[in-house]
């Protein structure tokens, strides 16, 4: 009767699903787990950038009335000004009006937006870090901290969208090649060889000259080439798994090809897809930063890490521009790399639970 106790004690671990065991292995990798936590917090905070960094008060009480400048524009005449133009809340006259007496305002932690120009700055631009601009300003007078917050959000959301599109295209094409093989696989391989030989950078330059630059156009152009690397891994997994006994049994039972691919082979072929997600996001962020640095990325005026690096190159004396942007990129890519390494170890079938 005594040998039954160890078996019973080990039962909970063996009854765990593969996904649960992989998650537990991932959590044991402290560096990867905390990288995921920090990265998730940064992304969530960036989604609320309009609350964290804006030149408008979040809530304003003036002359017994409540206003929400962060949600809508109010003319300057509302607060005792002389013009019907939208209120500049950095104007010392407006600041004095909205804070005197019983009037009060709740401001964002950083009182500058991504396009805010401080016309009342005390130093010429680009200005070094100060109590007014914690990270300094760029050569146009925009607050650098606001640029980094909004630029980080643009980069991460762009990378996420590009990764999702690339994964969908890569999984579909790789699944078709690996499952059907033969002439289908041969045709796809020849197409990929030809398409992969296309000069991607030259195409970007040509389309940037023909069409107005936009995030959507850049996303489409990069998506045309970003799926091929993942497609090879999915193809290899499908080629291996289609020979398994459970696939042959499903065919014998009359299950359709689509159902076999979706319900049987795909769940067992997702390891390379999940493992490469952080690395694909890193590549997408670097691609967007590089194109923005060359002037081929997002439209002018859009907060961009690459555009800030270009400013840093043009203004060598303004060390705070290059240093802060470089640190944001390094931290972001390091977090994604640590997450990718932890995912790879967690999903490695050779790793045994202890």
C-alpha positions in Angstrom: 0.0 0.0 0.0 2.9 2.4 0.6 3.9 2.8 -3.1 0.4 4.3 -3.9 1.2 7.5 -2.0 3.9 8.8 -4.4 1.6 8.0 -7.4 -1.2 9.9 -5.9 1.1 12.8 -5.1 2.3 13.0 -8.6 -1.2 12.7 -10.1 -2.0 16.5 -10.1 1.1 17.3 -12.2 0.5 14.6 -14.8 -3.2 15.6 -15.1 -2.3 19.1 -16.2 -3.0 20.1 -19.8 0.0 20.7 -22.1 -0.8 24.4 -22.2 -0.9 24.6 -18.4 2.4 22.8 -18.1 3.9 25.1 -20.6 2.7 28.1 -18.7 4.2 26.8 -15.5 7.5 26.3 -17.2 7.3 29.8 -18.5 6.6 31.2 -15.1 9.6 29.4 -13.7 11.8 31.4 -16.1 11.8 34.5 -13.9 13.5 36.8 -16.5 10.9 35.9 -19.2 7.9 36.1 -16.8 8.9 39.6 -15.5 9.7 40.7 -19.0 6.2 39.8 -20.0 4.8 41.6 -16.9 6.8 44.8 -17.5 6.1 44.8 -21.3 2.3 44.3 -20.7 2.2 47.2 -18.1 4.1 49.5 -20.6 1.7 48.6 -23.4 -1.4 49.1 -21.3 -0.1 52.5 -20.0 0.7 53.6 -23.6 -3.0 52.9 -24.5 -3.9 55.6 -22.1 -1.4 58.1 -23.4 -4.0 60.8 -23.9 -4.5 60.7 -20.1 -0.8 60.4 -19.2 0.5 63.1 -21.5 -1.6 65.9 -22.9 -1.5 69.7 -23.0 -5.2 69.9 -22.0 -6.6 69.5 -18.4 -8.4 66.3 -17.8 -11.0 68.0 -15.7 -11.6 71.8 -15.3 -13.9 73.7 -13.0 -14.3 77.3 -14.1 -16.9 79.9 -12.9 -19.1 77.2 -11.4 -19.1 75.1 -14.7 -17.4 71.8 -15.2 -15.4 71.2 -18.5 -13.6 68.2 -20.0 -11.0 69.8 -22.3 -9.4 66.4 -22.9 -12.5 65.2 -24.7 -13.5 68.3 -26.7 -12.3 71.8 -27.8 -13.4 74.9 -26.0 -12.8 78.4 -27.5 -10.6 80.8 -25.7 -13.5 83.1 -24.9 -14.9 80.5 -22.6 -12.1 81.2 -20.1 -11.9 85.0 -20.6 -9.8 85.1 -23.7 -10.3 87.3 -26.8 -10.4 84.8 -29.6 -12.7 82.0 -30.8 -9.8 79.7 -31.5 -9.2 76.5 -29.4 -7.7 77.3 -26.0 -4.0 77.0 -25.5 -3.8 75.9 -21.9 -0.1 76.5 -21.8 -0.7 80.3 -22.2 0.2 82.0 -18.9 -2.9 84.2 -19.2 -5.2 81.1 -19.5 -3.4 79.3 -16.7 -3.9 82.3 -14.4 -7.6 82.5 -15.3 -8.4 78.8 -14.7 -6.6 78.6 -11.4 -7.6 81.8 -9.6 -10.3 81.9 -7.0 -12.5 78.8 -6.8 -11.4 77.6 -10.3 -9.3 74.5 -10.4 -8.0 72.0 -13.0 -6.7 68.5 -13.0 -3.8 68.0 -15.4 -2.1 64.9 -16.8 1.2 63.8 -15.2 3.0 65.2 -18.3 1.4 68.4 -19.4 2.4 68.1 -23.1 1.0 66.3 -26.1 2.8 64.7 -29.0 2.3 67.8 -31.2 2.4 70.5 -28.5 4.7 73.4 -29.2 5.6 75.4 -26.1 5.7 79.0 -27.5 6.5 80.2 -24.0 9.6 78.1 -23.4 12.6 79.9 -21.8 15.3 78.1 -23.8 15.9 77.7 -27.5 15.1 74.3 -29.1 16.2 71.7 -28.8 16.2 72.4 -25.0 17.9 70.1 -22.5 16.0 68.2 -19.7 14.5 70.6 -17.2 11.7 70.7 -14.6 9.4 71.9 -17.3 10.3 69.2 -19.9 11.7 66.2 -18.0 13.3 64.7 -21.1 14.0 67.9 -22.9 12.5 69.0 -26.3 13.3 68.1 -29.9 14.4 70.5 -32.6 10.8 71.6 -33.2 10.1 72.4 -29.6 7.9 69.3 -28.9 8.2 67.6 -25.5 10.4 64.6 -25.8 8.7 62.5 -23.1 5.4 62.9 -24.9 7.0 61.9 -28.2 8.5 58.8 -26.6 5.2 57.7 -25.0 3.2 58.1 -28.2 6.0 56.8 -30.4 6.2 53.7 -28.3 2.5 53.1 -28.7 2.6 53.6 -32.5 5.6 51.2 -32.7 4.0 48.4 -30.6 0.6 48.6 -32.1 2.1 48.6 -35.6 4.3 45.6 -34.7 1.3 43.8 -33.3 -0.8 44.3 -36.4 2.1 43.3 -38.7 2.7 40.2 -36.6 -0.9 39.1 -36.6 -1.2 39.6 -40.4 2.1 37.8 -41.0 1.1 34.9 -38.7 -2.2 34.5 -40.5 -0.7 34.5 -44.0 2.3 32.3 -42.9 0.1 29.7 -41.2 -2.4 29.5 -44.1 0.3 29.2 -46.8 2.5 26.8 -44.7 -0.5 24.6 -43.9 -1.5 24.3 -47.5 2.1 23.4 -48.6 2.7 20.9 -45.8 -0.6 19.2 -45.9 -1.1 18.7 -49.6 2.6 18.5 -50.7 3.3 17.5 -54.2 2.5 20.0 -56.9 0.9 22.4 -54.5 4.0 22.5 -52.4 6.2 22.8 -55.4 4.2 25.7 -56.8 4.2 27.6 -53.5 8.0 27.1 -53.1 8.7 28.5 -56.6 6.4 31.5 -55.9 8.1 32.2 -52.5 11.5 32.1 -54.2 10.5 34.6 -56.8 8.6 36.8 -54.4 11.4 36.7 -51.8 13.8 38.0 -54.4 11.8 41.2 -54.9 13.7 44.3 -53.7 11.5 45.3 -50.7 13.2 48.6 -50.0 13.0 49.7 -53.6 9.3 48.9 -53.7 8.8 51.0 -50.5 10.6 53.9 -52.1 8.6 53.7 -55.2 5.2 53.4 -53.5 6.2 56.2 -51.1 6.7 58.4 -54.1 3.4 57.5 -55.8 1.1 57.4 -52.8 0.7 59.6 -49.7 2.5 58.0 -46.8 0.2 56.4 -44.3 0.4 53.7 -41.6 -2.1 51.5 -43.5 0.0 51.7 -46.7 3.2 50.8 -44.8 1.4 47.9 -43.0 0.2 46.5 -46.4 3.6 46.7 -48.0 5.4 45.1 -45.2 2.8 42.4 -44.8 3.4 41.3 -48.4 6.8 40.1 -47.4 6.6 39.4 -43.7 4.9 36.0 -43.9 7.4 33.9 -45.8 9.8 33.1 -42.9 7.0 31.7 -40.7 5.5 29.8 -43.6 8.6 27.6 -43.8 8.3 26.5 -40.2 4.6 25.8 -40.4 5.1 23.8 -43.7 7.8 21.7 -42.0 5.4 21.0 -39.0 2.6 20.0 -41.3 4.8 17.8 -43.4 5.8 15.9 -40.3 2.4 15.7 -38.6 0.4 14.7 -41.6 2.1 11.2 -41.4 1.0 10.7 -37.8 -1.4 7.9 -36.9 -4.1 10.2 -35.6 -4.2 11.9 -39.0 -4.5 8.6 -40.8 -7.2 7.6 -38.4 -9.1 10.8 -39.0 -8.9 10.2 -42.8 -10.2 6.7 -42.4 -13.2 8.0 -40.5 -14.0 10.3 -43.4 -13.0 13.6 -41.8 -12.6 16.4 -44.3 -9.2 17.9 -45.1 -10.2 21.2 -43.6 -11.2 19.6 -40.4 -8.1 17.5 -40.2 -5.9 20.6 -40.7 -7.8 22.8 -38.3 -8.7 20.4 -35.5 -5.9 17.9 -35.6 -2.7 19.1 -37.2 -2.7 22.9 -36.5 -2.9 22.6 -32.7 0.1 20.3 -32.8 2.0 22.6 -35.1 1.7 25.9 -33.2 4.9 25.6 -31.2 7.1 27.5 -33.8 4.3 30.1 -34.3 4.0 31.0 -30.7 7.8 30.8 -30.1 8.5 33.3 -32.8 5.9 35.9 -31.9 8.1 38.1 -29.7 11.0 37.9 -32.2 8.6 38.9 -35.1 7.4 41.8 -33.1 11.0 42.9 -32.5 11.7 42.7 -36.2 8.6 44.7 -37.0 9.6 47.5 -34.5 13.1 47.6 -36.0 11.6 47.7 -39.5 9.3 50.6 -38.7 12.1 52.5 -36.8 14.5 52.0 -39.7 12.0 53.2 -42.3 11.1 56.3 -40.2 14.7 57.0 -39.8 15.0 57.0 -43.6 11.9 59.1 -44.1 9.9 56.3 -45.6 7.7 55.4 -42.7 4.7 57.0 -41.0 3.3 60.3 -42.2 5.1 63.5 -41.0 3.8 64.7 -37.7 3.2 61.2 -36.4 5.1 60.4 -33.2 7.9 58.1 -34.3 11.0 56.6 -32.6 12.8 56.5 -36.0 12.1 60.2 -36.6 13.6 61.0 -33.2 16.7 59.1 -34.0 17.0 61.0 -37.2 16.7 64.3 -35.2 19.4 63.0 -32.8 21.7 62.4 -35.8 21.0 65.9 -37.1 21.5 67.5 -33.7 24.6 65.8 -32.2 24.8 68.3 -29.4 21.3 67.4 -28.2 22.4 64.2 -26.6 19.1 63.7 -24.8 17.2 63.0 -28.0 19.4 60.1 -29.1 20.0 58.7 -25.6 16.3 58.6 -24.5 15.1 57.2 -27.8 17.9 54.6 -27.9 17.1 53.5 -24.3 13.4 53.0 -25.2 14.3 50.9 -28.1 16.8 48.8 -26.2 14.5 48.1 -23.3 11.6 47.2 -25.6 13.7 44.8 -27.7 15.3 43.3 -24.6 11.9 42.6 -23.0 10.7 40.9 -26.2 13.9 38.9 -26.6 13.6 37.6 -23.0 10.0 36.7 -23.6 10.9 34.8 -26.7 13.6 32.8 -25.0 11.3 31.9 -22.2 8.6 30.8 -24.6 11.0 28.7 -26.6 12.1 26.9 -23.4 8.5 26.5 -22.2 7.3 24.9 -25.4 10.4 22.8 -26.0 9.2 19.1 -25.8 12.6 18.1 -24.6 12.1 20.1 -21.4 10.8 17.8 -18.6 8.8 19.0 -15.6 10.6 18.5 -12.4 
